[in-house]
Amino acid sequence: MHSLHILVVLLSISSMSARTTAQDMVTDGRPAPRAGPAEAAEPMVAFACMIQGEWKMTAESGTSMFRTWHWGPGRHSMRIMTDGFDAAGNPWREMEVVYWQPDRKQVCLLGMSPFRRGISEGTVKFEGDSARFDIDLYQTGGRRTLRSLWTFDGPDKYHAALLEANTPAGPDFAPLAEWDFFRTPPPTPTRLFSVEGATEPSELLKPLKSLLGMWLAKTNAATAGPFNTRATLEWIPLADAIYARVLTPSADGEPTHLLDAYLYHHTGVGALRCLALSSRGVVYEGEITVLEGGALHAELKGYEGNRVVVLVARINFERDGTLRQQVWSTDGADRTLLLDVHHEPIHPANGQPP
């Protein structure tokens, strides 16, 4: 019988960021092996060249943007952070993730931007010295169809051209902007990015605010087997999204990165959504709803190669400050309880961040 340990791990970030099943764990219940320092999961190998240093673009006005790439769990995905300043000196930040979607058999993109609450969805092809991003951009003013073309000039420079379709379905693209990015060493000390007045999520993310922070799940629950995970949920200012990261201790002392999840409000559909990416390359996505009394409910579809699973999760905010999480697998109208566990907040007196 497959272990459900990883399911607990994923769901421990919140009722929605969790959704794995047995295939995310080897059958004896041990964590999946981590990719080595030089390893990347196919087909993400082509993106490995973006990792080192940071990529800088300076406009004619003198303003700059800085872009950094970070591996996701199992190196099946990459998180991209872009920081910059507008002509008035105001900071802005975007967060994107590129990941292999096994059901579609494509590298996909999800992006969150402060500009008119932009949500980007698209596909990416990265081959040789070029890359192409085909993007649907949902903003408060409507949907736009964009294309970004990158051309590399050696390992440390690329030219990016942004184009927009004349009509949503039109094949003709008109140029919008062009930039040159150069790889530079990372700043020492690390650049601090603070936004004056941006202290908490927007009203659209308010139902998820109580999930922020660090949470410990440690139990011998019969539904899932023994597990020990630490989840950190961080609000990303300006992009107005929540980034969740789940780790578990390992024998060699280096934590195993089990899951990344992205919780956000989708401008196009007007709903809270979640994308979760596991160390085994499984992709989970779905919508989050708020129940009467503030409990969170999520219905999530998981793509495990050619297999699709459906999970239902519920999280209650208990009076003692813990989170109670329940997860069911579904088969038509039938539900099977997989998980019923509490997650405790991690305070400085109880432990350090993972």
C-alpha positions as CSV (number, residue, x, y, z in Angstrom):
1,M,0.0,0.0,0.0
2,H,1.3,3.4,-0.9
3,S,2.1,5.9,1.9
4,L,-0.1,9.0,2.4
5,H,2.7,10.8,4.3
6,I,3.3,13.3,1.5
7,L,-0.4,14.1,1.4
8,V,-0.1,15.3,4.9
9,V,2.9,17.3,4.1
10,L,1.3,19.1,1.2
11,L,-1.9,19.8,3.1
12,S,-0.1,21.1,6.1
13,I,0.6,24.4,4.4
14,S,-3.1,25.1,4.4
15,S,-6.2,23.4,3.4
16,M,-5.5,24.2,-0.1
17,S,-1.8,24.0,-0.6
18,A,-2.0,20.4,0.1
19,R,-2.9,17.7,-2.2
20,T,-0.5,14.9,-2.7
21,T,-1.0,11.3,-2.7
22,A,0.9,8.1,-2.4
23,Q,3.0,8.6,-5.5
24,D,4.8,11.5,-3.9
25,M,6.5,9.1,-1.5
26,V,8.3,5.9,-1.9
27,T,6.3,3.0,-0.6
28,D,8.2,2.6,2.7
29,G,7.1,6.1,3.8
30,R,10.5,7.9,3.5
31,P,10.7,11.2,1.8
32,A,11.4,11.3,-2.0
33,P,15.1,11.8,-2.7
34,R,16.2,15.3,-3.5
35,A,17.7,16.3,-6.7
36,G,21.5,16.7,-6.5
37,P,23.1,20.1,-6.9
38,A,23.7,19.6,-10.6
39,E,20.5,17.8,-11.3
40,A,17.2,19.1,-12.7
41,A,14.1,17.3,-13.7
42,E,13.3,17.0,-17.4
43,P,12.2,19.1,-19.1
44,M,13.3,21.9,-16.7
45,V,17.0,21.3,-17.6
46,A,16.9,24.1,-20.2
47,F,16.1,26.6,-17.4
48,A,19.0,25.8,-15.2
49,C,21.1,28.5,-16.9
50,M,19.0,31.2,-15.3
51,I,19.8,30.3,-11.7
52,Q,23.2,31.8,-11.0
53,G,23.4,35.5,-9.9
54,E,20.6,38.0,-10.8
55,W,19.5,39.4,-14.1
56,K,19.5,43.2,-14.3
57,M,17.9,45.5,-16.8
58,T,18.4,49.3,-16.8
59,A,16.0,51.5,-18.8
60,E,17.0,54.7,-20.6
61,S,15.3,56.6,-17.8
62,G,17.8,55.1,-15.4
63,T,15.4,52.9,-13.6
64,S,16.3,49.2,-13.1
65,M,14.7,45.9,-12.5
66,F,16.3,42.8,-10.9
67,R,15.2,39.2,-11.6
68,T,16.2,36.1,-9.7
69,W,15.3,32.5,-10.3
70,H,15.0,29.8,-7.6
71,W,14.5,26.1,-7.9
72,G,11.2,24.6,-6.7
73,P,10.9,21.2,-5.0
74,G,12.5,18.3,-6.9
75,R,13.6,20.9,-9.6
76,H,10.3,20.4,-11.5
77,S,9.6,24.2,-11.2
78,M,11.3,27.5,-10.8
79,R,10.1,30.6,-8.9
80,I,11.0,34.0,-10.5
81,M,11.0,37.2,-8.4
82,T,11.3,40.5,-10.2
83,D,11.9,43.7,-8.3
84,G,12.0,47.2,-9.7
85,F,11.2,50.9,-9.4
86,D,9.0,53.1,-11.6
87,A,10.0,56.5,-13.0
88,A,8.8,58.1,-9.7
89,G,11.0,55.8,-7.6
90,N,8.1,53.7,-6.3
91,P,8.9,50.0,-5.9
92,W,7.1,47.2,-7.6
93,R,7.4,43.4,-7.4
94,E,6.2,40.5,-9.5
95,M,6.2,36.8,-8.7
96,E,6.1,34.1,-11.4
97,V,6.5,30.3,-11.5
98,V,7.3,28.1,-14.4
99,Y,6.6,24.4,-14.0
100,W,6.0,21.2,-15.9
101,Q,2.3,20.3,-16.2
102,P,2.2,16.5,-16.7
103,D,-1.4,16.5,-17.9
104,R,-0.8,19.1,-20.7
105,K,2.8,17.9,-21.2
106,Q,3.9,21.5,-21.4
107,V,6.0,24.0,-19.3
108,C,3.4,26.4,-17.9
109,L,3.6,29.8,-16.3
110,L,1.7,31.5,-13.6
111,G,2.4,35.1,-12.7
112,M,1.1,37.7,-10.2
113,S,1.7,41.4,-10.8
114,P,0.7,44.7,-9.0
115,F,-0.3,46.3,-12.3
116,R,-4.1,46.3,-12.4
117,R,-3.9,43.1,-10.4
118,G,-2.5,41.2,-13.3
119,I,-2.6,37.4,-13.3
120,S,-0.6,35.7,-16.1
121,E,-1.2,32.2,-17.4
122,G,0.6,30.7,-20.3
123,T,3.1,28.3,-21.7
124,V,6.9,28.4,-22.2
125,K,9.2,26.9,-24.8
126,F,12.9,27.2,-23.9
127,E,15.2,25.9,-26.7
128,G,18.9,26.6,-27.3
129,D,19.5,30.3,-27.4
130,S,15.8,31.4,-27.4
131,A,12.6,31.2,-25.4
132,R,9.0,32.0,-26.1
133,F,6.3,32.8,-23.6
134,D,2.6,32.8,-24.8
135,I,0.6,34.5,-22.2
136,D,-3.0,35.3,-21.3
137,L,-2.9,38.3,-19.0
138,Y,-6.0,39.0,-16.8
139,Q,-6.3,42.5,-15.4
140,T,-9.0,44.6,-13.9
141,G,-9.6,46.1,-17.4
142,G,-10.0,42.7,-19.1
143,R,-8.0,40.0,-20.8
144,R,-4.9,40.6,-23.0
145,T,-2.9,38.2,-25.2
146,L,0.8,38.7,-25.0
147,R,4.0,37.0,-26.3
148,S,7.5,37.4,-25.0
149,L,10.4,36.4,-27.1
150,W,13.9,36.0,-25.6
151,T,17.1,35.8,-27.5
152,F,20.4,34.9,-25.7
153,D,23.7,36.4,-26.7
154,G,26.1,34.1,-24.7
155,P,25.4,32.8,-21.2
156,D,25.0,36.2,-19.5
157,K,22.9,38.3,-21.7
158,Y,19.5,38.1,-23.3
159,H,17.2,40.4,-25.3
160,A,13.5,40.3,-24.4
161,A,10.8,41.6,-26.8
162,L,7.2,41.9,-25.5
163,L,4.3,41.8,-28.1
164,E,0.5,42.0,-27.9
165,A,-2.1,40.5,-30.1
166,N,-4.2,43.0,-32.0
167,T,-7.3,41.1,-30.9
168,P,-7.7,38.4,-28.3
169,A,-7.8,35.7,-31.0
170,G,-5.7,37.5,-33.6
171,P,-2.5,36.0,-34.9
172,D,-0.9,39.4,-35.5
173,F,1.3,40.7,-32.7
174,A,2.4,44.3,-32.3
175,P,5.6,45.3,-30.3
176,L,5.1,46.8,-26.9
177,A,8.6,47.0,-25.4
178,E,12.1,45.6,-25.5
179,W,14.7,45.2,-22.9
180,D,18.3,43.8,-22.5
181,F,19.0,41.7,-19.4
182,F,22.6,41.1,-18.1
183,R,23.6,38.5,-15.5
184,T,25.3,40.2,-12.5
185,P,26.7,38.8,-9.2
186,P,24.1,38.8,-6.4
187,P,24.3,41.8,-4.1
188,T,26.2,41.5,-0.9
189,P,24.5,41.9,1.5
190,T,21.2,40.7,0.0
191,R,19.1,43.5,-1.3
192,L,16.3,44.4,1.1
193,F,13.0,45.1,-0.6
194,S,10.5,46.9,1.6
195,V,7.3,48.7,0.6
196,E,6.2,51.5,2.8
197,G,2.6,51.2,3.8
198,A,2.3,47.6,2.4
199,T,1.9,45.7,5.6
200,E,-0.7,43.0,5.0
201,P,-2.7,41.3,2.3
202,S,-5.5,43.1,0.4
203,E,-9.2,42.6,1.2
204,L,-9.3,40.0,-1.6
205,L,-6.8,37.8,0.4
206,K,-8.2,38.6,3.8
207,P,-9.7,35.1,4.3
208,L,-6.2,33.6,4.0
209,K,-4.5,36.1,6.4
210,S,-4.6,33.7,9.4
211,L,-2.6,31.1,7.5
212,L,0.5,33.4,7.4
213,G,3.5,32.3,9.5
214,M,5.1,29.0,10.4
215,W,3.3,25.8,11.2
216,L,4.4,22.5,12.7
217,A,2.6,19.2,11.9
218,K,4.0,16.3,13.9
219,T,1.9,13.2,14.5
220,N,1.6,9.5,14.4
221,A,-2.0,9.7,13.0
222,A,-3.3,6.4,11.7
223,T,-4.7,8.0,8.6
224,A,-1.3,9.1,7.3
225,G,1.5,7.4,9.2
226,P,4.2,9.4,11.2
227,F,5.3,12.7,9.8
228,N,7.1,15.9,10.8
229,T,6.8,19.0,8.6
230,R,7.3,22.7,8.9
231,A,5.4,25.0,6.6
232,T,6.1,28.7,6.0
233,L,3.4,30.9,4.4
234,E,4.7,34.3,3.4
235,W,2.7,37.2,1.9
236,I,4.5,38.8,-1.1
237,P,3.8,42.6,-1.0
238,L,2.6,44.3,-4.2
239,A,2.2,41.0,-6.0
240,D,-0.4,40.4,-3.3
241,A,-0.1,36.6,-3.2
242,I,0.9,34.0,-0.7
243,Y,4.0,31.8,-1.2
244,A,4.0,28.6,0.9
245,R,7.0,26.3,1.3
246,V,6.9,22.9,3.1
247,L,10.1,21.2,4.4
248,T,10.7,18.1,6.4
249,P,13.8,17.0,8.4
250,S,16.1,14.4,6.8
251,A,18.8,12.1,8.1
252,D,21.6,14.1,6.7
253,G,20.5,17.3,8.5
254,E,19.5,19.2,5.3
255,P,15.7,19.6,5.2
256,T,13.8,18.0,2.3
257,H,11.9,20.5,0.2
258,L,8.5,18.8,-0.3
259,L,6.2,21.4,-1.7
260,D,5.7,25.0,-3.0
261,A,2.3,26.5,-3.2
262,Y,0.9,29.8,-4.5
263,L,-2.4,31.2,-3.1
264,Y,-3.8,34.2,-5.0
265,H,-7.0,35.9,-6.2
266,H,-7.6,35.3,-9.9
267,T,-8.6,38.6,-11.5
268,G,-10.2,36.9,-14.5
269,V,-12.5,34.5,-12.6
270,G,-12.9,36.5,-9.4
271,A,-12.0,33.6,-7.1
272,L,-9.3,32.5,-4.7
273,R,-7.1,29.9,-6.3
274,C,-4.2,27.6,-5.4
275,L,-1.4,26.1,-7.4
276,A,0.8,23.5,-5.5
277,L,3.9,21.8,-6.9
278,S,5.4,18.7,-5.2
279,S,8.9,17.3,-5.2
280,R,7.7,14.4,-7.4
281,G,6.5,16.8,-10.1
282,V,2.8,16.4,-9.2
283,V,0.7,19.5,-9.9
284,Y,-2.4,20.4,-7.9
285,E,-4.7,23.2,-8.6
286,G,-8.2,24.4,-7.6
287,E,-10.4,27.0,-6.0
288,I,-10.7,28.0,-2.4
289,T,-14.0,29.1,-0.8
290,V,-14.8,30.5,2.6
291,L,-17.5,28.8,4.6
292,E,-19.8,30.3,7.2
293,G,-17.8,30.9,10.3
294,G,-14.5,31.5,8.4
295,A,-13.5,27.8,7.6
296,L,-11.7,27.3,4.3
297,H,-12.8,24.7,1.8
298,A,-10.8,23.6,-1.3
299,E,-11.6,21.3,-4.2
300,L,-8.3,20.3,-5.9
301,K,-7.5,18.4,-9.0
302,G,-4.1,16.6,-9.0
303,Y,-2.2,15.7,-12.1
304,E,0.1,12.7,-11.6
305,G,1.4,11.8,-15.0
306,N,-1.6,10.4,-16.9
307,R,-3.6,10.0,-13.7
308,V,-6.0,12.7,-12.3
309,V,-7.1,12.7,-8.6
310,V,-9.6,14.8,-6.9
311,L,-9.2,15.9,-3.2
312,V,-11.5,17.9,-0.9
313,A,-9.8,19.8,2.0
314,R,-11.2,21.8,4.9
315,I,-9.4,23.8,7.5
316,N,-10.8,25.2,10.6
317,F,-9.2,27.9,12.8
318,E,-9.5,26.6,16.3
319,R,-9.8,28.7,19.4
320,D,-6.5,27.5,20.8
321,G,-4.7,28.9,17.8
322,T,-4.2,25.6,16.0
323,L,-5.4,24.7,12.5
324,R,-7.5,21.5,12.1
325,Q,-7.2,20.0,8.7
326,Q,-9.3,17.3,7.1
327,V,-8.8,15.8,3.7
328,W,-10.9,13.5,1.7
329,S,-10.4,11.6,-1.6
330,T,-13.4,11.6,-3.8
331,D,-14.8,9.0,-6.2
332,G,-18.1,10.3,-7.6
333,A,-20.3,11.0,-4.6
334,D,-18.2,8.8,-2.3
335,R,-15.6,10.4,0.1
336,T,-12.8,8.7,2.0
337,L,-11.2,10.5,4.9
338,L,-7.4,10.6,4.4
339,L,-6.3,13.1,7.0
340,D,-7.5,14.7,10.2
341,V,-4.7,16.6,12.0
342,H,-3.9,19.8,13.9
343,H,-1.1,22.2,13.0
344,E,0.6,24.3,15.7
345,P,2.0,27.7,15.1
346,I,5.8,27.9,15.6
347,H,6.7,30.7,18.0
348,P,10.3,31.8,18.7
349,A,10.2,30.0,22.0
350,N,9.2,26.8,20.3
351,G,11.6,26.7,17.4
352,Q,13.3,28.5,14.6
353,P,12.2,28.9,11.0
354,P,12.9,25.9,8.9
